[in-house]
Amino acid sequence: MQANIQLDEIDIGILTALSADSRRSYADVASEVGLSTAAVHERVRKMVERGVIERFSLRIDPQRLGLHFTAFVAIRNDGGVHCREVAPRLREMPEVLELHSVAGEYDFLAKIRTTHARALEDVLYQIKAIPGVARTTSTVVLNTEFEDRPLRWPPSSGARPPDGTGS
């Protein structure tokens, strides 16, 4: 595990602004955090170099692409095949949007989007055909209240930014 990167309140402000909308101009962010545009650009560059910012991305509305069906699928390994051999096979499946290794009764939790329930059934058959997969349990999403929530400090848990200063 990597060590925490030291961030100050201005860095957190920049991350908060960009996580809500990564297309915001540095001039707009600069006015919000009280720095010059050049200073914001430099701080963003350093956070990219240090791996704090992994990438800038685009959010696509899955409904507009016909992906109306979302499910979370818990996947249990059979013990005969190591989890590290199952994960790459799941990564190859375009319907699997997220894959988390979890503790507990299951080994993985996958977020899956498909066009309809029948398509989910097809994906589940593909998952069950992967060597090492013993069992799946699906939870179908009825409605999504929110997802891809932008960074906000302080979170209600009382956690602090990585330098421990708070904001």
N, C-alpha and C positions, 0 to 999 in steps of 0.2 A: 504494500500500500504506500502511496506517495505521501510525502509530508504536506501539511497544510501550507498554502501560499499566504503570505501576509497581505491583507487588503485593508485599506482605510475606508472611512465613510464615503469619500468621494468615489473610490472604486466601486463600492456597493451601489451608490447612486447611478453610476454609469451602467453597471450591469442590470440594475432594476429597469432603467429606461430602455436599454437595448433588448432585454428579454421580453418586454411588452411589445416592442416593435423594432426589429433589427434594421428596418429601412429608415429609421429616423436619422436625420442629418447630424453630423458631429456638432454643427453650430447650434442646433436645437438642444442637444444634450448638454452642450457647454453652458448655455444660458440657464438650464435647469440646475446644474451642479456648481455653478459659479466659477468656471474656468474658461480659458480661451479655447477656441476650436483646436488649435495646434496641440495644446496640453491634453485635451480629450483624445485626440488622434494618437498621441504618444502613449498614453495610458492604455488605450485599447490595444495598440501594437504590442506592448509589453505583456498584457494579459493573454494575448494570442500566443506569444512566444513561450510563456510559462505554462500554457495549457489550461488556464482558467477558462478561456473562451475556446471551445473545441471547434465550432463552426458557426456560420451564419446560415440560417435555413429558411425554407419557404413552408408555410402552412397551407395545405390544400383541403378544401371542404370535401370529405369523402362522399357525402350525400349527392353532391353535384356530379360525381363520377359513377353514381349508381351503386355505391358500396353502402347499402342501407342496413346491413346486418353486422353487428359487432358481438363478439363473444370472448370470454376469458376461458382458456382451457388449461386446466391443471394436468400435468403429464408426469406419470410415474415410470421410473426406469425399472427394468426387471432385475438389475443387479449383475447380470451376466455381461453387459456391455457398459463401459464407463460413460458417464454423462457427457464427457468431453467428445465422445464419438457421436452422440445423438444431436448435440447443439448445432454442429455445422449442417446437418441435414435439414434441421428446422429453419436455419438461416436461409437456405436455398428456396424456401417456399414463399412466394410473393404475398400470400395472404397473412403470413405471420409478421406483424408490424413490430412487436416487442417480444423479447424473450428474457425472462428473469430466472436465475437459479435461486431456488428458495429452500428454506429449512422447513421441516415438518413432514407430513404424510406424502407430499409430492416433491419431485425434484425440480420441476420447471413450472412457470406460469407464463402462458403465451397470450398475447392480445391478437385477435384475429378479426379481419374485416372481410366480408364477402357480400355478394349481391343479394343473397336470400338464404333461407334455411337449408335448402337442398345443396347449395354450394358449400355450406359449412359441413354438411354431412360428408361430402366428397373430400374435404380437407381433413376431416377426422379419420377417414379411412386411410388417407395418405400418411397421416401421423402414426396411426396404429401399425402400418406396414414397415415403419422404420425399425431396423434391428435394435433391440434393447428397450423399446417402449412396451411396457406391460399394460398400462391402463391410462385412460383419460377421463376427466370429469369436466363437463362444460357448464358455464354460467352464461346465459344469454342476456345481453344488455337490452332493457326495454326503452331507456331514455338516458342520454348523457347530459348531466347538469353542467359540467365543465370538464375540460381536459387541457393539457398543455398550458397549465397555469404559469404565468410569468413569475420570476423571482420577486419576493417581497421580504424586506427586513424591517423590523424583527418578525420572524414567524411567531405564531401564537404559542409555540412550544417553549419560547424563552431562549432558543438557541442564539448564539452570537455569531457574527462574521468570523472567519478564520483567525483574525488577530485578537479576537476576544473583546473588542472595544464596544460593540453595540453601535446603534445609530440613533 
